[in-house]
Amino acid sequence: MKALLALLMIIAASAVFCAEPVATYLARGGGNIYLMEGGDCQVAPATIEGKDCAVAQDSGKEYNCMYFAIDPRVISKIEPEGSFVIEYCLTQGSFVQLSVQINSARENYSSAGSAQYIKGGWNRAVVNYEDFIPAGKMNLDASFRLSTRPGLAVSRVDIYNEKLEPEDQDGAIDAYFEAMNFTNQRDAGVRYVYGIGVYDLIDVNTGKLFKKMGVTSVENYVTWRSVENNGKDDWDWSLWDKNLDIIKKSGLKWSPAIMHSPAYTIPDWYAESDEFVPNTCLEHNTAGKTASLWTPGFRTWTERFIKAFAERYADTGLIESLIPGIQGDFGEAIYTVQGNDVIYNLIGGPYHNHIGYWCNDPYALESFQKFAEGKYKDTDKLNRVWGTSFDSFEAVRFPFYSEADVNAYIDRMQTDPSCRRYYLDFVWWYRNCMTEYADWWLGMLRKYFPETPIYLCTGGHTDPRLGANFAEECRVAAKNKAGVRITNEGSDYVDNFVHTRQVSSAGKYYGAYYGYEPAGPEDEVGIVARIYNSTASGCDHLHDYQSNPTQTEARIIQQQKHIGYLFKGEAVVPIALWYPNTDNDIRDNGANRFMNAIMPIRCYFDFDYLDDSMPEALENYKVLVITHCTVLETEHARKIAEFA
């Protein structure tokens, strides 16, 4: 290890900085930048090799950061473009990724860039930034922060009003991988994608690190708002032009999520227009800020955006795959569930948002009425089946209009089967609207990108309030020569398996390709569990968030130790487990309870899911397991009886 540390000294202390810094943090005190402690910023004073410094401690939170506030008397002197120069050393481990986030006009935590450095005494990192507007809008009233890990010691941070030249780190990264015996040998058949944030950009050195780790492309969110917020037809693609230039220099490809519907993706001028119809929940009759799925004319705006994106980037040769951002909170083919501070900060703070039924607008009701008329033809038949008394299809209403009504209806269905069909029809309509919308999106996107792999992103589980039927989404993906990526993994293999296997089962049956994405953080065990689940399920696409495998050196080591097992497997699975959509739908939290109940089964054998939207797939299996299911549709019970 001593030889390694000597080998990997990469930044010369003699780097020349011609200009004077406009602001400075000094650990010994006396500067005009101040380190703010608390929350996820925990530090301890130290003296290392004669330098006073602050050493990052474990905050006990998901991330470890150093927050910095700037003296108001010098803020006006700081230009929007410039450089941070960070004097640091490592007291633990051999490697660190040093990321800087800033206040900007676009968001409160905007990525300025990052650098990877290896242990070897005191070093200097140069991170260039654009659009820095110090405003104290981070935690602890800070204007910028370093995302670090425990053991990073910082003695000084300077801000310069000019862009300085960062050191080329190719040699350092190569030397580190060689010294650690990382081989990065894996099958090229799986697209391995790192998500880097909404509007965050990597720097070239980070991109080269990712490529060295086996990554094939990076993903960020190309939102309608990010390119046309200044006014209709006032397009500005500069952010994404810069992004693509960095990606190209890194030797990577791009897998953009093209976002057009969630709250933070909509330009102000459209959101303020009479055309905008916000999603509104049945539970509270309160509007959110996402576009209603049933908004008249919204698809015209969507295709206009996609056409403009395609005209600019389709022929670059740098797009590996596309992720259509059609609804949800993060573009998934589900209804909104809950956001987080990342997206809230993009649009001025939290808005009404929760898991629920987001169809309380006149256009959605009209769609439901047409569905009812199409299925039942006359109101007498509808009223007999639903137990209602509507005198016309124009008088048809949703089964409930408050949170209390929803809960009461679920309770009633447990003992009164006569009310179930009304609810089950409503749920079928609600899901089918999302499936049809996904079908339209995929077909439209395929017009502009005829050969590019497209992954419809879906998430969660099949709780009816989410509105996803995973098997049906796989069916329409296959119809459009596309795939599905499900985003609900964590660090536990069995939990990952039961939540992702619906997509791989239906994907195999219908002929859609598929991949997996984590729902959030994962640990060292999770890195391995996710690689195994991907390969064992036959995925050709694995997504991760960049911080998961790079947050600590131990995670990089774990990722490199197992990355060779990431390939497209061809599993033989003779056993199917019946996924009881109908039974789950009529139970409170039925889908989640079912998933928890069947986890132990995976300890005994592998299985695919078979749900009530694809009973004809029974012929592909030798064994069918039915458990935790007491209610079936008659036609499905007969199909199962024939199989038996």
C-alpha positions in Angstrom: 0.0 0.0 0.0 2.9 2.3 0.6 4.1 1.8 -2.9 0.5 2.4 -4.1 0.3 5.7 -2.3 3.6 6.8 -3.7 2.6 5.8 -7.2 -0.7 7.7 -7.1 0.4 11.2 -6.1 -1.2 13.1 -8.9 -1.5 16.8 -8.3 1.6 18.9 -8.0 1.5 21.5 -5.3 3.3 23.8 -7.7 0.2 24.4 -9.8 0.3 28.1 -10.9 -2.7 30.4 -10.3 -2.1 33.7 -11.8 -5.1 35.7 -10.5 -5.9 36.5 -6.9 -8.9 34.7 -5.4 -12.0 36.8 -4.8 -13.0 34.8 -1.7 -11.2 32.3 0.5 -12.0 29.8 3.2 -9.1 29.1 5.6 -9.4 26.4 8.2 -7.2 28.3 10.5 -9.6 31.3 10.3 -9.4 34.7 8.8 -11.0 34.2 5.5 -14.3 35.4 4.0 -15.9 32.0 3.3 -17.2 30.2 6.4 -17.7 26.5 7.0 -21.2 25.9 8.4 -21.6 22.9 10.6 -24.7 20.8 11.4 -26.9 18.1 9.9 -25.0 16.3 7.2 -22.0 18.5 7.7 -20.0 17.2 10.6 -16.3 18.1 10.9 -13.4 17.9 13.3 -10.4 20.3 13.5 -7.0 18.8 12.9 -3.4 19.6 11.9 -2.0 17.4 9.2 1.6 17.8 7.9 1.7 21.3 9.4 -1.6 22.5 7.9 -4.7 23.4 9.9 -7.7 21.7 8.4 -11.3 20.5 8.9 -11.8 16.7 8.6 -15.2 15.4 7.5 -16.8 13.0 10.0 -19.5 10.5 9.4 -22.8 12.5 9.7 -24.9 9.4 10.1 -26.9 10.5 7.1 -27.1 9.3 3.5 -24.5 11.9 2.4 -21.6 13.7 4.0 -21.1 17.3 2.9 -19.2 20.4 3.8 -21.4 23.6 3.5 -19.9 27.0 2.9 -21.4 30.4 3.3 -19.9 33.6 1.8 -19.4 36.9 3.5 -22.2 39.2 2.1 -19.6 42.0 1.5 -17.8 39.9 -1.2 -20.7 38.2 -2.8 -21.2 41.1 -5.3 -17.6 40.5 -6.5 -18.1 36.9 -7.5 -18.7 36.4 -11.2 -21.2 33.7 -12.5 -18.3 31.9 -14.1 -15.1 30.9 -12.4 -13.3 28.2 -10.5 -13.1 26.6 -7.1 -9.6 25.6 -6.0 -9.8 23.1 -3.0 -6.7 22.2 -1.0 -7.3 18.8 0.5 -5.9 15.5 1.5 -7.3 12.1 2.4 -6.9 10.6 5.9 -8.8 7.4 5.1 -8.7 5.2 2.0 -7.0 5.8 -1.3 -9.6 7.4 -3.5 -12.2 10.2 -3.3 -14.7 11.8 -5.7 -14.9 15.4 -4.8 -18.2 17.0 -6.0 -19.2 20.7 -5.8 -22.7 21.9 -5.9 -23.7 25.6 -6.1 -26.7 28.0 -5.9 -27.6 28.8 -9.5 -30.5 30.5 -11.3 -31.7 27.0 -12.3 -31.7 25.3 -8.9 -30.4 25.5 -5.3 -28.2 22.5 -5.6 -26.7 22.7 -9.1 -23.8 20.5 -9.9 -20.6 22.6 -10.7 -18.5 19.5 -11.4 -16.3 17.1 -9.6 -12.8 15.6 -9.6 -11.3 12.3 -8.6 -8.2 12.3 -6.6 -6.0 9.7 -5.0 -4.2 9.8 -1.7 -0.7 11.2 -1.7 -0.3 14.1 0.7 -1.9 17.6 0.2 -3.4 18.2 -3.2 -5.3 20.8 -5.1 -8.5 20.2 -7.0 -9.8 22.6 -9.6 -13.5 22.6 -10.3 -14.9 25.1 -12.8 -18.4 26.4 -12.5 -21.0 28.4 -14.5 -24.1 30.3 -13.3 -23.0 30.6 -9.7 -25.3 33.0 -7.9 -24.5 32.9 -4.2 -27.7 33.3 -2.3 -27.5 31.1 0.8 -30.2 28.8 -0.4 -28.7 25.5 0.7 -28.9 23.9 4.1 -27.3 26.0 6.9 -27.7 29.1 4.6 -24.8 28.0 2.5 -24.2 29.0 -1.1 -22.0 26.0 -2.1 -21.1 22.6 -0.7 -18.6 19.8 -1.2 -20.1 16.3 -1.3 -17.4 14.2 0.3 -16.9 11.2 2.6 -15.5 10.8 6.1 -11.8 11.3 6.2 -11.5 14.1 3.7 -9.5 17.0 5.1 -9.8 20.5 3.7 -7.5 23.3 4.6 -8.4 26.0 2.1 -11.0 26.8 -0.6 -10.5 29.7 -3.0 -13.0 31.2 -5.5 -11.5 32.7 -8.7 -13.3 34.9 -11.2 -11.7 33.0 -14.1 -11.7 29.4 -15.3 -8.5 27.6 -14.4 -7.3 24.5 -16.2 -8.0 21.3 -14.2 -5.3 18.6 -14.2 -5.8 15.7 -16.6 -6.4 12.7 -14.4 -6.2 9.9 -17.0 -2.9 8.7 -15.7 -4.1 8.8 -12.1 -7.3 6.8 -12.8 -5.3 4.3 -14.9 -2.7 3.9 -12.2 -5.3 3.4 -9.5 -7.2 0.7 -11.4 -3.9 -1.1 -12.3 -2.7 -0.9 -8.7 -6.0 -2.3 -7.4 -6.0 -5.1 -10.1 -9.3 -3.9 -11.5 -9.8 -5.5 -14.9 -13.2 -4.1 -16.0 -13.8 -7.2 -18.1 -17.4 -7.8 -18.8 -19.8 -8.7 -21.6 -20.7 -5.8 -23.8 -24.3 -7.0 -24.3 -25.8 -5.0 -21.3 -26.2 -1.3 -21.3 -24.8 0.0 -18.0 -26.2 3.5 -17.3 -25.4 5.9 -14.5 -27.9 8.6 -13.6 -26.2 11.8 -12.7 -29.1 14.1 -11.7 -31.8 16.2 -13.2 -29.8 19.0 -14.7 -26.4 17.9 -13.3 -23.5 17.5 -15.7 -20.4 15.4 -15.2 -17.0 16.7 -15.9 -14.7 14.9 -18.4 -12.6 13.2 -15.6 -15.7 11.9 -14.0 -16.9 10.5 -17.3 -13.5 8.8 -17.9 -13.8 7.2 -14.4 -17.3 5.9 -15.2 -16.1 4.5 -18.5 -13.2 2.8 -16.7 -15.8 1.3 -14.3 -17.7 -0.3 -17.3 -20.4 2.3 -17.7 -21.7 2.7 -21.3 -23.8 5.9 -20.9 -25.0 8.6 -18.5 -28.6 9.8 -17.9 -29.9 13.2 -17.0 -33.4 14.8 -17.4 -34.0 16.8 -20.6 -37.1 18.6 -19.6 -39.3 20.8 -21.7 -38.8 23.5 -19.1 -35.0 23.3 -19.5 -35.1 24.3 -23.1 -38.1 26.6 -23.6 -38.9 28.3 -20.3 -38.2 31.8 -21.5 -41.2 31.8 -23.8 -42.8 29.9 -26.6 -40.4 29.2 -29.5 -37.5 30.7 -27.5 -35.5 27.5 -27.5 -32.2 27.3 -25.6 -30.3 23.9 -25.9 -27.0 25.3 -24.5 -27.1 23.1 -21.3 -27.5 19.9 -23.3 -25.1 20.9 -26.0 -22.5 21.3 -23.3 -23.6 18.1 -21.7 -23.1 16.2 -24.9 -19.7 17.7 -25.6 -18.5 16.4 -22.2 -20.0 13.0 -22.8 -18.2 12.7 -26.1 -14.9 13.7 -24.6 -15.4 11.1 -21.9 -15.8 8.3 -24.4 -19.4 7.6 -23.2 -22.8 7.6 -24.8 -26.0 9.4 -23.6 -29.3 7.9 -22.4 -31.4 11.0 -21.8 -34.8 10.9 -20.0 -36.9 13.2 -22.2 -39.4 14.7 -19.7 -42.7 16.2 -20.6 -45.4 16.1 -17.9 -44.2 16.1 -14.3 -44.5 19.4 -12.5 -40.9 20.6 -12.8 -40.7 19.8 -16.5 -43.4 22.3 -17.6 -42.4 25.8 -18.7 -43.8 28.7 -16.6 -45.6 30.2 -19.7 -47.5 27.0 -20.3 -48.3 26.4 -16.7 -49.8 29.9 -16.5 -51.8 29.5 -19.6 -55.5 28.5 -19.9 -54.5 25.3 -21.7 -52.8 23.8 -18.6 -54.9 21.3 -16.7 -53.2 20.3 -13.5 -53.7 16.8 -12.1 -56.3 16.8 -9.2 -56.8 14.1 -6.7 -60.1 12.5 -5.8 -59.1 12.3 -2.1 -59.0 16.1 -1.5 -60.1 17.7 -4.7 -56.8 19.6 -4.7 -54.6 20.2 -7.7 -51.0 19.4 -8.0 -48.6 20.8 -10.7 -48.2 17.8 -13.0 -50.2 17.9 -16.2 -53.4 15.8 -16.1 -53.2 12.7 -18.3 -56.4 13.8 -19.9 -55.4 17.4 -20.8 -56.8 18.3 -24.2 -54.1 19.1 -26.8 -51.2 18.2 -24.5 -50.0 15.4 -26.8 -49.5 18.0 -29.5 -47.1 19.9 -27.2 -45.3 16.7 -26.3 -44.7 15.7 -29.9 -43.5 19.2 -30.7 -40.9 19.0 -28.0 -39.8 15.5 -29.1 -39.5 16.7 -32.7 -37.3 19.6 -31.6 -35.1 17.3 -29.5 -34.7 14.8 -32.4 -33.8 17.5 -34.9 -31.0 18.6 -32.7 -29.6 15.3 -31.3 -30.9 12.3 -33.3 -28.0 12.2 -35.7 -25.2 12.9 -33.2 -24.4 9.2 -32.9 -24.1 9.6 -29.2 -27.5 8.5 -28.0 -27.4 4.9 -26.6 -31.0 4.7 -25.4 -34.0 6.9 -24.6 -36.3 7.1 -21.6 -39.6 8.7 -22.2 -40.7 10.8 -19.2 -44.4 10.5 -19.6 -45.9 11.0 -16.1 -45.2 10.1 -12.4 -42.9 12.1 -10.4 -39.8 11.1 -12.3 -41.2 10.3 -15.7 -42.5 6.9 -14.9 -45.6 5.3 -16.5 -47.5 5.7 -13.3 -49.4 8.5 -11.7 -47.7 10.9 -9.2 -46.9 9.3 -5.8 -44.4 11.6 -4.0 -41.6 13.9 -4.9 -38.5 14.9 -3.0 -36.5 18.1 -2.3 -34.6 17.7 -5.6 -37.6 18.2 -7.8 -39.5 20.5 -5.4 -36.5 22.9 -5.4 -36.8 23.1 -9.2 -40.2 24.6 -9.1 -40.3 26.8 -6.0 -41.0 24.3 -3.3 -43.4 21.5 -2.4 -46.8 21.1 -4.0 -49.8 18.9 -3.4 -48.5 15.4 -4.0 -49.3 11.9 -2.6 -50.2 8.4 -3.6 -53.9 8.5 -4.7 -56.3 8.7 -7.6 -55.3 11.7 -9.8 -58.3 11.9 -12.1 -60.6 14.6 -10.5 -61.0 16.8 -13.6 -63.8 17.0 -16.2 -61.7 15.5 -19.0 -60.9 12.4 -16.9 -64.5 12.0 -15.9 -65.6 12.3 -19.5 -63.2 9.5 -20.4 -64.6 7.3 -17.6 -68.1 7.9 -18.8 -67.2 6.9 -22.3 -65.5 3.7 -21.0 -68.7 2.8 -19.0 -70.9 3.4 -22.1 -68.6 1.3 -24.3 -68.6 -1.6 -21.9 -72.2 -1.7 -20.8 -74.1 0.0 -23.7 -77.2 0.9 -21.5 -77.5 2.3 -18.0 -79.9 -0.5 -16.8 -77.2 -3.1 -17.3 -74.5 -0.8 -15.8 -76.7 -0.1 -12.7 -77.4 -3.8 -12.2 -73.7 -4.7 -12.2 -72.5 -1.7 -10.3 -75.3 -1.4 -7.8 -75.9 2.2 -8.8 -78.8 4.3 -10.1 -77.3 6.6 -12.8 -80.1 7.8 -15.2 -77.6 8.4 -18.1 -73.9 7.9 -18.9 -73.4 11.6 -18.6 -74.4 11.2 -15.0 -71.8 8.5 -14.2 -69.4 9.5 -11.4 -66.4 8.0 -9.9 -66.9 5.5 -7.0 -65.6 8.0 -4.4 -64.7 11.6 -3.9 -62.8 11.8 -0.6 -60.1 10.0 1.3 -62.7 8.8 3.8 -64.9 7.5 1.0 -61.9 5.6 -0.5 -61.2 3.9 2.8 -64.8 3.1 3.5 -65.2 1.6 0.0 -62.2 -0.7 0.5 -63.6 -1.8 3.9 -67.0 -2.5 2.3 -65.6 -4.7 -0.4 -64.2 -7.1 2.2 -67.7 -8.2 3.2 -70.0 -7.0 0.3 -69.0 -8.5 -3.1 -71.9 -6.6 -4.8 -69.9 -3.4 -4.9 -66.6 -4.8 -6.2 -67.4 -4.6 -10.0 -67.9 -0.8 -9.9 -64.5 -0.4 -8.2 -62.7 -3.0 -10.4 -64.0 -1.4 -13.5 -62.8 2.0 -12.3 -59.3 0.6 -11.6 -59.2 -1.1 -15.0 -60.1 2.2 -16.7 -57.5 4.1 -14.6 -54.7 1.7 -15.4 -55.7 1.4 -19.1 -55.5 5.1 -19.5 -51.9 5.0 -18.4 -51.2 2.0 -20.7 -52.8 3.7 -23.7 -50.8 6.9 -23.0 -47.6 4.9 -22.8 -48.5 3.2 -26.1 -49.0 6.6 -27.7 -45.7 8.0 -26.3 -43.7 5.0 -27.5 -45.2 5.0 -31.0 -44.6 8.8 -31.3 -41.0 8.5 -30.0 -40.3 5.7 -32.4 -41.2 7.9 -35.4 -38.3 10.2 -34.6 -35.9 7.5 -33.4 -36.6 4.4 -35.5 -33.6 2.4 -34.4 -32.7 3.7 -30.9 -33.5 1.5 -27.9 -36.3 3.0 -25.9 -37.1 2.0 -22.3 -40.5 2.9 -20.8 -39.7 3.6 -17.2 -42.3 2.3 -14.7 -42.1 1.9 -10.9 -43.4 0.9 -7.6 -45.7 -2.1 -7.6 -49.3 -2.7 -8.8 -51.1 -0.8 -6.2 -54.1 0.5 -8.2 -53.5 4.1 -7.2 -50.2 4.0 -9.1 -52.1 3.1 -12.3 -49.5 0.7 -13.7 -50.2 -2.7 -15.2 -46.7 -4.0 -15.8 -47.6 -6.8 -18.1 -49.7 -4.5 -20.3 -46.9 -1.9 -20.4 -44.5 -4.7 -21.6 -47.1 -5.6 -24.2 -47.3 -2.1 -25.7 -43.5 -1.7 -25.4 -43.1 -4.9 -27.5 -45.6 -3.6 -30.0 -43.4 -0.5 -30.5 -40.1 -2.5 -30.6 -39.2 -1.0 -27.2 -38.5 -2.1 -23.7 -39.4 -1.4 -20.0 -37.2 -0.4 -17.1 -38.7 -0.8 -13.6 -37.4 1.4 -10.8 -37.9 -0.2 -7.5 -34.7 -2.0 -6.4 -32.7 -1.6 -3.2 -30.0 -3.6 -1.5 -32.0 -6.8 -0.6 -32.0 -9.4 -3.4 -35.2 -11.1 -2.5 -37.1 -7.8 -2.2 -35.6 -6.8 -5.5 -36.7 -10.0 -7.1 -40.3 -10.0 -6.1 -40.7 -6.4 -7.2 -38.9 -6.7 -10.6 -39.9 -10.1 -11.8 -43.3 -9.0 -13.2 -41.5 -6.9 -15.8 -39.0 -9.6 -16.8 -41.7 -12.3 -16.9 -44.0 -10.2 -19.2 -41.1 -8.9 -21.1 -40.0 -12.4 -22.1 -43.5 -13.4 -23.0 -44.4 -10.4 -25.2 -40.9 -9.8 -26.6 -40.0 -6.5 -24.9 -36.5 -6.0 -23.7 -36.1 -4.8 -20.1 -33.9 -3.4 -17.4 -33.8 -2.5 -13.7 -33.2 0.8 -11.8 -32.9 1.4 -8.0 -35.5 3.4 -6.2 -32.8 5.2 -4.2 -29.6 4.4 -2.3 -27.9 1.0 -2.2 -25.0 -0.3 -0.2 -22.1 -2.7 -1.0 -24.3 -5.7 -0.7 -26.9 -4.1 -3.0 -24.3 -3.5 -5.8 -23.8 -7.3 -6.0 -27.5 -8.2 -5.5 -28.5 -5.9 -8.3 -25.9 -7.3 -10.7 -27.1 -10.8 -9.9 -30.7 -10.0 -10.3 -30.1 -8.3 -13.7 -28.1 -11.3 -15.1 -30.4 -14.0 -13.7 -33.5 -12.2 -15.1 -32.1 -11.7 -18.6 -31.9 -7.9 -18.5 -30.0 -6.0 -21.2 -30.0 -2.7 -19.3 -28.9 -1.9 -15.7 -29.2 1.6 -14.3 -27.6 3.0 -11.2 -27.3 6.4 -9.6 -23.7 7.6 -9.8 -23.3 8.0 -6.1 -24.3 4.5 -5.2 -21.2 2.7 -6.6 -18.8 5.7 -6.2 -19.7 7.2 -2.8 -17.0 5.2 -1.0 -13.8 3.4 -2.1 -15.3 0.2 -0.7 -18.2 0.4 -3.1 -15.9 1.0 -6.1 -13.9 -2.1 -5.1 -17.1 -4.1 -4.7 -18.5 -3.0 -8.1 -15.2 -3.8 -9.9 -15.0 -7.2 -8.2 -18.4 -8.2 -9.5 -18.9 -6.2 -12.7 -17.7 -9.2 -14.8 -20.9 -11.0 -13.8 -23.0 -8.4 -15.6 -24.2 -10.0 -18.8 -27.5 -10.9 -20.5 -28.5 -14.2 -19.0 -30.9 -16.8 -20.4 -32.7 -18.3 -17.5 -34.8 -21.4 -17.8 -37.8 -20.9 -15.4 -40.4 -23.7 -15.5 -42.5 -22.4 -12.6 -45.0 -19.6 -12.6 -46.5 -17.9 -9.6 -50.0 -16.4 -10.1 -49.9 -12.7 -9.5 -53.5 -12.0 -8.2 -54.2 -8.5 -9.4 -58.0 -8.8 -8.8 -57.5 -10.1 -5.2 -54.9 -7.5 -4.4 -56.9 -4.6 -5.8 -59.8 -5.2 -3.5 -57.6 -5.3 -0.4 -56.1 -2.4 1.5 -52.5 -2.2 0.5 -53.0 -5.6 -1.2 -50.1 -5.5 -3.6 -47.5 -4.7 -1.0 -48.8 -7.3 1.4 -48.7 -9.9 -1.3 -45.1 -9.0 -2.2 -44.0 -9.4 1.5 -45.9 -12.7 1.9 -44.2 -14.4 -1.1 -40.6 -13.4 -0.4 -39.8 -16.6 1.4 -40.8 -18.6 -1.7 -37.8 -17.3 -3.6 -35.5 -19.0 -1.0 -36.7 -22.4 -2.4 -37.0 -21.9 -6.2 -36.9 -19.4 -9.0 -40.2 -18.4 -10.6 -41.9 -16.1 -13.1 -45.1 -14.1 -12.5 -48.2 -14.8 -14.4 -51.0 -12.3 -13.9 -54.6 -12.0 -15.0 -53.7 -9.9 -18.0 -51.7 -12.7 -19.7 -53.3 -16.1 -18.6 -52.6 -17.5 -22.1 -48.9 -17.6 -21.1 -49.7 -20.6 -18.9 -48.7 -23.0 -21.7 -45.1 -21.9 -21.3 -44.8 -23.3 -17.8 -44.8 -26.8 -16.2 -46.0 -25.7 -12.7 -48.3 -23.0 -11.5 -48.3 -21.9 -7.9 -51.3 -20.0 -6.5 -51.0 -18.6 -3.0 -52.5 -15.7 -1.0 -55.4 -15.5 -3.5 -59.1 -16.0 -2.7 -60.7 -14.0 -5.5 -60.3 -14.6 -9.2 -62.2 -13.5 -12.3 -64.3 -16.3 -13.5 -62.6 -16.5 -16.9 -59.2 -16.8 -15.3 -60.3 -19.5 -12.9 -61.6 -21.5 -15.9 -58.3 -21.0 -17.7 -56.3 -22.2 -14.7 -58.7 -25.2 -14.3 -58.0 -26.2 -17.9 -54.2 -26.0 -17.2 -54.6 -28.2 -14.1 
